[in-house]
Each structure stands twice: as structure tokens, then as C-alpha cells.
Amino acid sequence: MSDSAVLSLAKDLISRESVTPEDAGCQQMMIEKLEALGFECETMVFEDTTNLWARRGTAKPVFCFAGHTDVVPTGPLEEWHTPPFEPTVIDGYLHGRGAADMKGSIAAFMVAVEQFVLQHQDHNGSIALLITSDEEGPFINGTTRVIDTLEARNEKIDYCIVGEPSSTREVGDIVKNGRRGSLTGDLTINGVQGHVAYPHLVDNPIHKAAPALAELSQKIWDKGNEFFPPTSFQISNIHAGTGASNIVPGALQAQFNFRYSTECTADELVARTHNILDAQGLDYKLDWTYNGVPFITGEGSLIEAVKEAVREIAKFETELSTSGGTSDGRFIAPTGAQLVELGPINATIHKVNECVKVADLEKLVDMYRITMEKLLTNG
């Protein structure tokens, strides 16, 4: 029995070793298929990152599928049941790096688009794909640069489905309609190094840091809202000391992260953090990394269409959620696009033996196609 269209395409993509920021020919293969369907394809290379903007049609609304061809490193090869870049089906599951995150989704995008275009040659609006090879890495030359280019020429996306693995138990059970913002702080607290036996000659940065870090970790930053849980502060790394038990260190380094709701802004969090540190009288340096602002898509045409598609295929009601980490949706939604994330089950992403249920890819094809039908046809 031959492979289905989506399984065949997913295997082709997985077999290409596109570890961030490599694309390994994935996008060129996609371009050949998309041009045959009438898409205008534009390759945008920024530094080490290859991006694709493909569009069929010139009218509005613009319906876009967004995703990435890059994958995370494999981890220990000896722990994989099968070689990570040799896609293998075992008991109905497709194994390989990127199967769930997110080459399976890209394959489903492509097949859904092909089915839709063949059935609706004169569809309303435009269909687009925005694909990058750097979502898993620094993400500075990927989707954000493409969006900057589109914005500069006033080319707007109206509806967007990001194929990130959003589901938890059954495909389609969770649809992400927003994400929290992410803000990282790299903090250095300075002291005076010296011998532990002479405390009057040292200034211990660990002792100095403890009250401030405790206050930051216990602070209620906001109470969240109907879409978001309360803002979270978490210390992710902390280091001080020389390794010797008789030396007071001269500095402490700590890294922390805010996952914040729309009840706060990054500037407010920065200011409140500095107020806490300043009140402790610390000698410190604090560098900030702005990873993404929070975004939300409320009830509207896209969510209604996606809910109906999931209901038709999966026979249950999906749940809207803003949980989890960040995604490239944070670069697209602020332009005014209605945006959701809908993709496979996320249980094995970034793990050894990453896999996706083949039947779930088939369901995603149908969900994606039906969503397009509801937004780009008169039927």
C-alpha cells in the first residue's frame, strides 16, 4: 500500500537534516509544488536564515499558513529507536526529528492547500505560506524579518494558522489563540571577594541578593484576565563562587524570565524590577532581552472557522488556550492578523523518538482545508 500524500511529503521533509538554521532544501521542494499550483514564491535570505513567502492571488483577505522547516538537534543518536532523519512508521506513528514540530504540519499545510486549490480555482482572497528556517534558534533573521519586509510594502495578513503542535490528548483538542509575553533579565550583583574567616573585609553578593530575589519571586505582578493567567516570574539560572569553600565570591549572576499577560507591559515589569533592586541598595547590572509581546485573538471569523473545522472532523469542541511558550505568532499577530495555532499532539516534541500519529496528519489536512473553505469561498 502506497503512502498517502501527507505521509509521503512529511517523510520527504523529515529526511532533510535541517537543524537550525539550515533548511536543507525543504523550501525549494515546497516552491516547486507551490508554483505548480499558481503561487508566486519569494525567497528571502537574511544572514544565515532562509525564508519563504509564497502567495496565490492578489485580493484580500489574505489567509496564511506559517511554520518552520528547521528542527532542534537530535540529542544522543543511540537513544533513538530509528535514525532521526530516516522517517519510519511504527504502529501508525511516523518517527523522526521534526515529525511533530513541525514538518508534519507543513506537509498538512501543503496537501490541504493543494486539495483546496484544485477544488476552488477561483477562490476568494489570497492564500499564503510564510516559512522560515530559524524558529528553533535565535529567531532574529526569520519570521520577524519577513514580517518587517511585508509591513514595509503594506502587505497585510488577515488570517493566520501557525502549525505549532498545540494539541495535548487528541489532535485539535487545544487551539492556541494567544501567547504570553516573554522578558528575560540577566542580573549581576557585585560584592567584594575575600576569605570567609574575615567577614569584615568582604561583601557577600549572595547574602545581598537573597532578599531581593525572594521579593521578586513572591511578588504578585498582576492577576491575569479572562485570556491569561497571572504574570509569572521564574529564576532559571543562578551562579556564584569559585568552587572553594573558604572564599566569598565577588559577584553573583542570576537569570530570570517573566511570562507576562496583557495586564502588564515589558516597560512596567522592567521599572518595577529595578525599583525592588534599588530599594535593597545593591551594586548591580541588569541586561534585558525582549523575547516577545503578549498577543490575543478574540472570537471572530478565524476562530469560528477553526472551531467548526475541528468539530466537523474530530467530533468535539476545541478549547482555546494561551498556555505554553512563545511562537512566531508573536511577530505576526501585532500586525493586526487574526491568528491561531493548530497542530499535532506535543507530547514528543524536542525529545528523542519524536513522533506523530499518521492519522492525525490526515485529520489536520481536513481541518486546514475546511477552515480555508469557510473563509475563502461563498459556500
GIQUI-V632199 format. One record per residue. N is the residue number from 1. RES is the residue in three letters. PSI is psi in whole degrees, -180 to 180 (none if undefined). OMEGA is omega in whole degrees, -180 to 180 (* if undefined). Layout:
n->N res->RES psi->PSI omega->OMEGA
n->N res->RES psi->PSI omega->OMEGA
This chain:
n->1 res->MET psi->129 omega->-177
n->2 res->SER psi->157 omega->179
n->3 res->ASP psi->150 omega->172
n->4 res->SER psi->168 omega->-178
n->5 res->ALA psi->-43 omega->-177
n->6 res->VAL psi->-36 omega->178
n->7 res->LEU psi->-43 omega->179
n->8 res->SER psi->-44 omega->-179
n->9 res->LEU psi->-40 omega->178
n->10 res->ALA psi->-41 omega->178
n->11 res->LYS psi->-43 omega->179
n->12 res->ASP psi->-45 omega->-179
n->13 res->LEU psi->-44 omega->-178
n->14 res->ILE psi->-32 omega->-177
n->15 res->SER psi->-10 omega->-180
n->16 res->ARG psi->122 omega->-173
n->17 res->GLU psi->75 omega->-174
n->18 res->SER psi->62 omega->176
n->19 res->VAL psi->134 omega->-176
n->20 res->THR psi->131 omega->0
n->21 res->PRO psi->24 omega->-178
n->22 res->GLU psi->144 omega->175
n->23 res->ASP psi->-28 omega->175
n->24 res->ALA psi->33 omega->175
n->25 res->GLY psi->3 omega->180
n->26 res->CYS psi->-48 omega->-175
n->27 res->GLN psi->-35 omega->178
n->28 res->GLN psi->-40 omega->176
n->29 res->MET psi->-41 omega->179
n->30 res->MET psi->-41 omega->-180
n->31 res->ILE psi->-45 omega->-179
n->32 res->GLU psi->-40 omega->179
n->33 res->LYS psi->-39 omega->-178
n->34 res->LEU psi->-39 omega->179
n->35 res->GLU psi->-33 omega->178
n->36 res->ALA psi->-20 omega->179
n->37 res->LEU psi->4 omega->177
n->38 res->GLY psi->17 omega->178
n->39 res->PHE psi->142 omega->167
n->40 res->GLU psi->121 omega->-173
n->41 res->CYS psi->131 omega->-178
n->42 res->GLU psi->116 omega->176
n->43 res->THR psi->129 omega->179
n->44 res->MET psi->111 omega->179
n->45 res->VAL psi->120 omega->176
n->46 res->PHE psi->113 omega->-179
n->47 res->GLU psi->-116 omega->-176
n->48 res->ASP psi->9 omega->-171
n->49 res->THR psi->132 omega->177
n->50 res->THR psi->129 omega->-179
n->51 res->ASN psi->154 omega->179
n->52 res->LEU psi->129 omega->169
n->53 res->TRP psi->113 omega->-179
n->54 res->ALA psi->135 omega->-177
n->55 res->ARG psi->137 omega->175
n->56 res->ARG psi->112 omega->-178
n->57 res->GLY psi->165 omega->-180
n->58 res->THR psi->-9 omega->-175
n->59 res->ALA psi->168 omega->173
n->60 res->LYS psi->154 omega->5
n->61 res->PRO psi->157 omega->176
n->62 res->VAL psi->117 omega->178
n->63 res->PHE psi->122 omega->-173
n->64 res->CYS psi->137 omega->166
n->65 res->PHE psi->130 omega->-179
n->66 res->ALA psi->139 omega->-179
n->67 res->GLY psi->-173 omega->-177
n->68 res->HIS psi->142 omega->178
n->69 res->THR psi->-14 omega->-179
n->70 res->ASP psi->155 omega->178
n->71 res->VAL psi->163 omega->176
n->72 res->VAL psi->162 omega->176
n->73 res->PRO psi->160 omega->-172
n->74 res->THR psi->-26 omega->-168
n->75 res->GLY psi->-168 omega->-175
n->76 res->PRO psi->117 omega->-178
n->77 res->LEU psi->-33 omega->-177
n->78 res->GLU psi->-14 omega->180
n->79 res->GLU psi->-7 omega->178
n->80 res->TRP psi->139 omega->174
n->81 res->HIS psi->-39 omega->180
n->82 res->THR psi->156 omega->180
n->83 res->PRO psi->133 omega->-171
n->84 res->PRO psi->-23 omega->179
n->85 res->PHE psi->20 omega->171
n->86 res->GLU psi->86 omega->-174
n->87 res->PRO psi->131 omega->-175
n->88 res->THR psi->134 omega->176
n->89 res->VAL psi->124 omega->179
n->90 res->ILE psi->118 omega->178
n->91 res->ASP psi->43 omega->176
n->92 res->GLY psi->2 omega->180
n->93 res->TYR psi->134 omega->176
n->94 res->LEU psi->118 omega->-179
n->95 res->HIS psi->144 omega->176
n->96 res->GLY psi->154 omega->179
n->97 res->ARG psi->124 omega->-178
n->98 res->GLY psi->-2 omega->-178
n->99 res->ALA psi->-44 omega->180
n->100 res->ALA psi->-26 omega->-174
n->101 res->ASP psi->91 omega->-12
n->102 res->MET psi->42 omega->-180
n->103 res->LYS psi->-28 omega->174
n->104 res->GLY psi->-43 omega->178
n->105 res->SER psi->-41 omega->180
n->106 res->ILE psi->-42 omega->177
n->107 res->ALA psi->-41 omega->179
n->108 res->ALA psi->-39 omega->174
n->109 res->PHE psi->-53 omega->-172
n->110 res->MET psi->-45 omega->-178
n->111 res->VAL psi->-40 omega->178
n->112 res->ALA psi->-43 omega->179
n->113 res->VAL psi->-45 omega->-180
n->114 res->GLU psi->-46 omega->179
n->115 res->GLN psi->-44 omega->-178
n->116 res->PHE psi->-46 omega->-178
n->117 res->VAL psi->-41 omega->180
n->118 res->LEU psi->-30 omega->180
n->119 res->GLN psi->-23 omega->-174
n->120 res->HIS psi->71 omega->-178
n->121 res->GLN psi->-33 omega->-177
n->122 res->ASP psi->45 omega->-179
n->123 res->HIS psi->161 omega->175
n->124 res->ASN psi->158 omega->172
n->125 res->GLY psi->-152 omega->-178
n->126 res->SER psi->153 omega->173
n->127 res->ILE psi->138 omega->-179
n->128 res->ALA psi->156 omega->170
n->129 res->LEU psi->132 omega->175
n->130 res->LEU psi->110 omega->-173
n->131 res->ILE psi->135 omega->179
n->132 res->THR psi->161 omega->175
n->133 res->SER psi->13 omega->179
n->134 res->ASP psi->74 omega->171
n->135 res->GLU psi->-32 omega->-177
n->136 res->GLU psi->-13 omega->-177
n->137 res->GLY psi->-139 omega->-177
n->138 res->PRO psi->-21 omega->176
n->139 res->PHE psi->19 omega->-177
n->140 res->ILE psi->-19 omega->-178
n->141 res->ASN psi->17 omega->-177
n->142 res->GLY psi->-123 omega->-174
n->143 res->THR psi->-39 omega->-178
n->144 res->THR psi->-37 omega->179
n->145 res->ARG psi->-37 omega->177
n->146 res->VAL psi->-45 omega->179
n->147 res->ILE psi->-40 omega->176
n->148 res->ASP psi->-42 omega->180
n->149 res->THR psi->-45 omega->179
n->150 res->LEU psi->-42 omega->-180
n->151 res->GLU psi->-38 omega->-179
n->152 res->ALA psi->-28 omega->178
n->153 res->ARG psi->16 omega->175
n->154 res->ASN psi->39 omega->177
n->155 res->GLU psi->109 omega->-169
n->156 res->LYS psi->141 omega->171
n->157 res->ILE psi->130 omega->-180
n->158 res->ASP psi->-45 omega->179
n->159 res->TYR psi->140 omega->180
n->160 res->CYS psi->131 omega->169
n->161 res->ILE psi->120 omega->173
n->162 res->VAL psi->131 omega->-172
n->163 res->GLY psi->23 omega->180
n->164 res->GLU psi->147 omega->-179
n->165 res->PRO psi->95 omega->-173
n->166 res->SER psi->-21 omega->-170
n->167 res->SER psi->155 omega->-178
n->168 res->THR psi->-50 omega->-178
n->169 res->ARG psi->-41 omega->178
n->170 res->GLU psi->144 omega->-178
n->171 res->VAL psi->128 omega->-179
n->172 res->GLY psi->-3 omega->-177
n->173 res->ASP psi->-27 omega->177
n->174 res->ILE psi->130 omega->171
n->175 res->VAL psi->124 omega->179
n->176 res->LYS psi->121 omega->179
n->177 res->ASN psi->15 omega->177
n->178 res->GLY psi->171 omega->177
n->179 res->ARG psi->151 omega->175
n->180 res->ARG psi->157 omega->173
n->181 res->GLY psi->159 omega->180
n->182 res->SER psi->128 omega->-178
n->183 res->LEU psi->124 omega->-177
n->184 res->THR psi->137 omega->176
n->185 res->GLY psi->134 omega->174
n->186 res->ASP psi->108 omega->-170
n->187 res->LEU psi->132 omega->171
n->188 res->THR psi->124 omega->176
n->189 res->ILE psi->122 omega->-174
n->190 res->ASN psi->145 omega->174
n->191 res->GLY psi->-153 omega->177
n->192 res->VAL psi->120 omega->-178
n->193 res->GLN psi->149 omega->176
n->194 res->GLY psi->-173 omega->-177
n->195 res->HIS psi->136 omega->-179
n->196 res->VAL psi->-23 omega->-178
n->197 res->ALA psi->-8 omega->-179
n->198 res->TYR psi->68 omega->-174
n->199 res->PRO psi->-25 omega->-180
n->200 res->HIS psi->-11 omega->-180
n->201 res->LEU psi->1 omega->-178
n->202 res->VAL psi->168 omega->174
n->203 res->ASP psi->102 omega->-169
n->204 res->ASN psi->111 omega->-178
n->205 res->PRO psi->-23 omega->177
n->206 res->ILE psi->-47 omega->179
n->207 res->HIS psi->-39 omega->-179
n->208 res->LYS psi->-36 omega->-176
n->209 res->ALA psi->-32 omega->-170
n->210 res->ALA psi->-50 omega->-180
n->211 res->PRO psi->-39 omega->-178
n->212 res->ALA psi->-45 omega->180
n->213 res->LEU psi->-36 omega->177
n->214 res->ALA psi->-44 omega->179
n->215 res->GLU psi->-43 omega->178
n->216 res->LEU psi->-40 omega->-177
n->217 res->SER psi->-23 omega->-178
n->218 res->GLN psi->-6 omega->-176
n->219 res->LYS psi->137 omega->170
n->220 res->ILE psi->108 omega->-174
n->221 res->TRP psi->-35 omega->173
n->222 res->ASP psi->177 omega->-178
n->223 res->LYS psi->10 omega->-179
n->224 res->GLY psi->-168 omega->178
n->225 res->ASN psi->-165 omega->-175
n->226 res->GLU psi->-22 omega->-179
n->227 res->PHE psi->-28 omega->-171
n->228 res->PHE psi->144 omega->169
n->229 res->PRO psi->170 omega->178
n->230 res->PRO psi->151 omega->177
n->231 res->THR psi->138 omega->-177
n->232 res->SER psi->136 omega->173
n->233 res->PHE psi->126 omega->180
n->234 res->GLN psi->132 omega->173
n->235 res->ILE psi->124 omega->-176
n->236 res->SER psi->-26 omega->179
n->237 res->ASN psi->144 omega->175
n->238 res->ILE psi->138 omega->-177
n->239 res->HIS psi->138 omega->171
n->240 res->ALA psi->159 omega->175
n->241 res->GLY psi->159 omega->-179
n->242 res->THR psi->-8 omega->-175
n->243 res->GLY psi->-12 omega->178
n->244 res->ALA psi->140 omega->-176
n->245 res->SER psi->-12 omega->-176
n->246 res->ASN psi->19 omega->179
n->247 res->ILE psi->127 omega->169
n->248 res->VAL psi->128 omega->-177
n->249 res->PRO psi->160 omega->179
n->250 res->GLY psi->-13 omega->-179
n->251 res->ALA psi->157 omega->173
n->252 res->LEU psi->134 omega->175
n->253 res->GLN psi->133 omega->177
n->254 res->ALA psi->142 omega->175
n->255 res->GLN psi->135 omega->180
n->256 res->PHE psi->165 omega->-177
n->257 res->ASN psi->136 omega->169
n->258 res->PHE psi->130 omega->163
n->259 res->ARG psi->110 omega->-166
n->260 res->TYR psi->153 omega->-176
n->261 res->SER psi->-179 omega->177
n->262 res->THR psi->0 omega->175
n->263 res->GLU psi->-14 omega->179
n->264 res->CYS psi->159 omega->167
n->265 res->THR psi->161 omega->178
n->266 res->ALA psi->-40 omega->-179
n->267 res->ASP psi->-38 omega->178
n->268 res->GLU psi->-42 omega->180
n->269 res->LEU psi->-40 omega->178
n->270 res->VAL psi->-48 omega->-177
n->271 res->ALA psi->-43 omega->-178
n->272 res->ARG psi->-35 omega->177
n->273 res->THR psi->-46 omega->179
n->274 res->HIS psi->-36 omega->178
n->275 res->ASN psi->-42 omega->180
n->276 res->ILE psi->-44 omega->180
n->277 res->LEU psi->-41 omega->-180
n->278 res->ASP psi->-38 omega->-179
n->279 res->ALA psi->-23 omega->178
n->280 res->GLN psi->-3 omega->179
n->281 res->GLY psi->34 omega->-175
n->282 res->LEU psi->148 omega->168
n->283 res->ASP psi->105 omega->-171
n->284 res->TYR psi->163 omega->171
n->285 res->LYS psi->137 omega->-178
n->286 res->LEU psi->118 omega->177
n->287 res->ASP psi->140 omega->-175
n->288 res->TRP psi->143 omega->172
n->289 res->THR psi->120 omega->-179
n->290 res->TYR psi->104 omega->-175
n->291 res->ASN psi->-24 omega->-180
n->292 res->GLY psi->147 omega->179
n->293 res->VAL psi->155 omega->177
n->294 res->PRO psi->149 omega->176
n->295 res->PHE psi->157 omega->-179
n->296 res->ILE psi->140 omega->171
n->297 res->THR psi->115 omega->180
n->298 res->GLY psi->-178 omega->179
n->299 res->GLU psi->135 omega->-179
n->300 res->GLY psi->-164 omega->-173
n->301 res->SER psi->-43 omega->-177
n->302 res->LEU psi->-49 omega->-179
n->303 res->ILE psi->-40 omega->178
n->304 res->GLU psi->-44 omega->-179
n->305 res->ALA psi->-42 omega->-180
n->306 res->VAL psi->-43 omega->178
n->307 res->LYS psi->-43 omega->-179
n->308 res->GLU psi->-38 omega->180
n->309 res->ALA psi->-44 omega->178
n->310 res->VAL psi->-43 omega->-180
n->311 res->ARG psi->-42 omega->-178
n->312 res->GLU psi->-38 omega->-175
n->313 res->ILE psi->-45 omega->-174
n->314 res->ALA psi->-16 omega->178
n->315 res->LYS psi->30 omega->173
n->316 res->PHE psi->171 omega->179
n->317 res->GLU psi->130 omega->178
n->318 res->THR psi->161 omega->178
n->319 res->GLU psi->132 omega->176
n->320 res->LEU psi->140 omega->-175
n->321 res->SER psi->152 omega->174
n->322 res->THR psi->16 omega->-176
n->323 res->SER psi->172 omega->176
n->324 res->GLY psi->-171 omega->-176
n->325 res->GLY psi->-157 omega->180
n->326 res->THR psi->166 omega->174
n->327 res->SER psi->174 omega->178
n->328 res->ASP psi->-9 omega->174
n->329 res->GLY psi->-25 omega->-179
n->330 res->ARG psi->-18 omega->178
n->331 res->PHE psi->-24 omega->-174
n->332 res->ILE psi->-45 omega->-175
n->333 res->ALA psi->-39 omega->-179
n->334 res->PRO psi->-14 omega->178
n->335 res->THR psi->-6 omega->-180
n->336 res->GLY psi->1 omega->-179
n->337 res->ALA psi->142 omega->164
n->338 res->GLN psi->129 omega->-172
n->339 res->LEU psi->137 omega->172
n->340 res->VAL psi->162 omega->173
n->341 res->GLU psi->126 omega->179
n->342 res->LEU psi->118 omega->-178
n->343 res->GLY psi->-167 omega->-173
n->344 res->PRO psi->179 omega->174
n->345 res->ILE psi->139 omega->-171
n->346 res->ASN psi->15 omega->-172
n->347 res->ALA psi->-30 omega->-174
n->348 res->THR psi->7 omega->-176
n->349 res->ILE psi->141 omega->180
n->350 res->HIS psi->5 omega->180
n->351 res->LYS psi->166 omega->167
n->352 res->VAL psi->153 omega->-179
n->353 res->ASN psi->36 omega->174
n->354 res->GLU psi->138 omega->-178
n->355 res->CYS psi->164 omega->177
n->356 res->VAL psi->144 omega->178
n->357 res->LYS psi->127 omega->-177
n->358 res->VAL psi->-40 omega->-180
n->359 res->ALA psi->-29 omega->178
n->360 res->ASP psi->-35 omega->176
n->361 res->LEU psi->-39 omega->177
n->362 res->GLU psi->-40 omega->179
n->363 res->LYS psi->-38 omega->179
n->364 res->LEU psi->-40 omega->176
n->365 res->VAL psi->-48 omega->-178
n->366 res->ASP psi->-42 omega->180
n->367 res->MET psi->-43 omega->179
n->368 res->TYR psi->-45 omega->-178
n->369 res->ARG psi->-45 omega->-178
n->370 res->ILE psi->-38 omega->177
n->371 res->THR psi->-44 omega->177
n->372 res->MET psi->-42 omega->-179
n->373 res->GLU psi->-37 omega->-177
n->374 res->LYS psi->-24 omega->-176
n->375 res->LEU psi->-22 omega->-173
n->376 res->LEU psi->13 omega->174
n->377 res->THR psi->168 omega->180
n->378 res->ASN psi->-1 omega->-177
n->379 res->GLY psi->none omega->*
